Amino acid sequence: MKTAILSDIHGNLPALEAVVANAEAQGCTRFVNLGDVVSGPLWPAETADWLIARGWPTIAGNHERQLLTLAPARMGASDGFSRPLLSEAQLGWMAALPGTLALDGLFLCHGTPANDLEHFLETVEAEGLRRATPREVAARLGARSEPITLCGHSHIAGLLRLADRRSVANPGSVGLQGFFDDYPYPYAVRGDDPRARYAIVEGGEVTFHAVAYDHARAAAKAEREGRDDWARALATGAP
C-alpha cells in the first residue's frame, strides 16, 4: 500500500488539492495528516470541511491545541484569524483528534512524541536552527518501536535512519515553506521554493515530493488579509 504523508497544511486549500491529486496519480490509496491543519490567513473553514469529508487518520498539531485552549488575547495572528471562522462542528472535529497515533508500523506525531512544539530532526539554539544529531533524535524517539516515525512542525522535509534501523521522517509542509518563529529562540525556516511538500511511504521506504500549485493565489489571499509575511513566504518559499 502506498501511503501519502501530509503535514502543516495551514489552511492552504489549493496546495492541499494539488498534493492529493499528485499522490493519487502516483497510486496512493491511504492518506495520513500530521496536524497544523487550518491555522493561517488563508482558507481555514474550507480546509477543515474538505478534510472532515475524507476522514483520514489525522493527529492534532500545536496549532489545533492553541486554537482550542488559548484565550483570544493570547493567540498569535494566524490562530486569531482562523478561530472566529471555524464552526462548532469543525472545532469539535479538531478537539477529537489524538495528539499521537500508532498505525500499521507507523508512529505519527506532530513535533516529538512528548512535545508538539519540539522539532524532531532539527534543534533550535540561540544561534538558530540546525540539523539534529542522531543522538538527539534517538533521545526524542525514546522507546518507540515502530520502524518509521513520522513528524511535522518544522516544515522541513527530511529523513534520519538510526543505527538500530528505526527511521524518523518529516514530509515537509503542504501549505507554507518558510516562516519565522521565536520558540525557544528566534529562528527562520527558509524553503526558497514555494512548491507544496509531502511524502510517500511504501514497503518501509520514504520518498519526498514537491508539487507546483497556484501559490500566487494563496499569496494574494494572505496579502488581502494583511499578512505580508505569509504573502512573501507563499510566493517565494522564504519568509
PyMOL commands that set and color helices and strands:
alter all, ss='L'
color gray80, all
select helices_A, chain A and resi 13-25+44-54+62-69+72-74+77-85+88-95+134-141+215-224+228-236
alter helices_A, ss='H'
color red, helices_A
select strands_A, chain A and resi 3-6+30-33+100-103+106-109+122-125+128-131+148-150+158-161+167-170+179-181+187-189+196-202+205-211
alter strands_A, ss='S'
color yellow, strands_A
deselect
rebuild
show_as cartoon
